Amino acid sequence: MSKFLIEVPHGADKASCDMAIKVFLQTGSHFLTHAEWGCLDGEHKAWIIADVGNRDEAVFILPPAFRSTAKITRLTTFTAKDLIKADTYHVL
């Protein structure tokens, strides 16, 4: 399993926010009903962190209307031990 951050943008008007939230809540998916939203701070996106097998599984969590605009980022946690082999990860 890998951890992915799924970022889903939507329009900045109230109707777009309401529609996106409604679609997420009506799906019944645990991932979607527990999304975090930035609308009240002017950031019209929803974020979901999901532990799934691969990027394709992360995309398929989303309703079809949001899949093409979503940004999927695989998350990695590094430790101090990882810094020793940092050239493998290209973090320095």
C-alpha positions as CSV (number, residue, x, y, z in Angstrom):
1,M,0.0,0.0,0.0
2,S,1.1,3.5,-0.7
3,K,-0.2,6.8,0.7
4,F,-1.5,9.4,-1.8
5,L,-2.7,13.0,-1.4
6,I,-5.6,13.6,-3.8
7,E,-6.2,17.2,-4.5
8,V,-9.5,18.1,-6.2
9,P,-10.1,21.6,-7.5
10,H,-13.5,23.1,-8.2
11,G,-15.0,26.5,-9.2
12,A,-14.7,29.4,-6.8
13,D,-18.4,30.3,-6.9
14,K,-20.9,29.2,-4.2
15,A,-22.8,26.9,-6.6
16,S,-19.6,25.1,-7.6
17,C,-18.6,24.6,-4.0
18,D,-22.1,23.4,-3.0
19,M,-22.2,21.0,-6.0
20,A,-18.7,19.5,-5.2
21,I,-19.5,19.0,-1.5
22,K,-22.9,17.5,-2.3
23,V,-21.4,15.0,-4.8
24,F,-18.7,14.0,-2.3
25,L,-21.1,13.5,0.5
26,Q,-23.7,11.6,-1.5
27,T,-21.2,9.0,-2.7
28,G,-21.1,7.3,0.6
29,S,-17.4,6.6,0.1
30,H,-15.5,6.9,3.4
31,F,-12.7,8.7,1.6
32,L,-15.0,11.3,0.0
33,T,-17.2,11.9,3.1
34,H,-14.0,12.7,5.1
35,A,-12.4,15.0,2.6
36,E,-10.9,18.3,3.9
37,W,-12.0,21.5,2.1
38,G,-10.3,24.9,1.7
39,C,-13.3,26.9,0.4
40,L,-13.8,29.0,3.6
41,D,-10.2,30.2,3.2
42,G,-10.5,30.9,-0.5
43,E,-8.8,27.7,-1.6
44,H,-11.4,26.0,-3.7
45,K,-10.1,22.4,-3.4
46,A,-10.8,19.3,-1.5
47,W,-8.0,17.1,-0.2
48,I,-8.1,13.4,0.6
49,I,-5.3,11.2,2.0
50,A,-5.7,7.6,1.0
51,D,-3.8,4.4,1.5
52,V,-4.3,2.4,-1.7
53,G,-2.3,0.1,-3.9
54,N,-1.4,2.5,-6.7
55,R,-2.1,5.8,-8.4
56,D,-4.9,4.3,-10.5
57,E,-6.8,3.2,-7.4
58,A,-6.4,6.7,-6.0
59,V,-8.0,8.2,-9.1
60,F,-10.9,5.8,-8.9
61,I,-11.8,6.9,-5.4
62,L,-13.2,10.1,-7.1
63,P,-16.5,10.5,-8.9
64,P,-15.9,10.5,-12.7
65,A,-16.6,14.2,-13.0
66,F,-13.6,15.1,-10.9
67,R,-11.0,12.6,-12.1
68,S,-9.5,14.6,-15.0
69,T,-8.8,17.7,-12.8
70,A,-7.5,15.9,-9.7
71,K,-3.8,16.0,-8.8
72,I,-2.5,12.8,-7.3
73,T,0.7,12.9,-5.3
74,R,2.3,9.8,-3.7
75,L,3.5,10.7,-0.2
76,T,6.6,9.4,1.4
77,T,7.9,9.8,5.0
78,F,11.7,10.1,5.3
79,T,13.7,9.4,8.4
80,A,17.1,10.6,9.5
81,K,18.4,7.2,8.4
82,D,17.1,7.9,4.9
83,L,19.4,11.0,4.7
84,I,22.4,8.7,4.6
85,K,21.2,7.3,1.3
86,A,19.7,10.6,0.2
87,D,21.3,10.4,-3.3
88,T,19.0,7.5,-4.0
89,Y,15.9,9.7,-3.4
90,H,17.4,12.9,-4.8
91,V,16.2,14.9,-1.8
92,L,19.4,16.9,-1.3
